[in-house]
């Protein structure tokens, strides 16, 4: 059963998506949103400075520990900036979901 109703010409009517919404739909359909993919990406970012910091502690070099600490702070700042920048994408996804929900027949909310 399709969530889209048939129009007068017999074809299914579809929401009118903007070019930005279509790009986001394509991007999200191709992305790896699995938990394993997310964890492995985070480990890849933080493993190098963490190992570097452990090496600095083992050798007693405060300079190496300091460099590792600064690297971790920079990665955290980059994460905050990326999250802030992704808020625009969140608004687009809300718009996409609202358009799809508007196409559902009344009372067709599935639990």
C-alpha positions, 0 to 999 in steps of 0.5 A: 500500500502506498502512502501517496494517493492517486491523482485525477490522471491515475498517477500517484500524487507526490509531495513537491520537494525542493532541490535542497530536500531532494539532495538531502534525501539522496545523501541520507539514503546513501549514508551509513547511519549504523551504530557500528559505523558511528562508533568506528568513526569516533574511535578513529578520530580520538584514538590517535591523540589518546594513544599519543597522550598515553605515550606522553604519560608513559615517557613522562613528557608533559609536552606530548601530553599537552599536544594530545590534550589540545588535539582532543579539544580541537576535535571536540570543538570541530564536533560542536561546529559540525553539530551547529552546522547540521541544524540547517539539515535538521530543518530540511528533514522536518520539512520533508517529514511534514510534506510526507505526513501531509500526504497520508490520509487522515487517521492513518497514523501507524503506531 
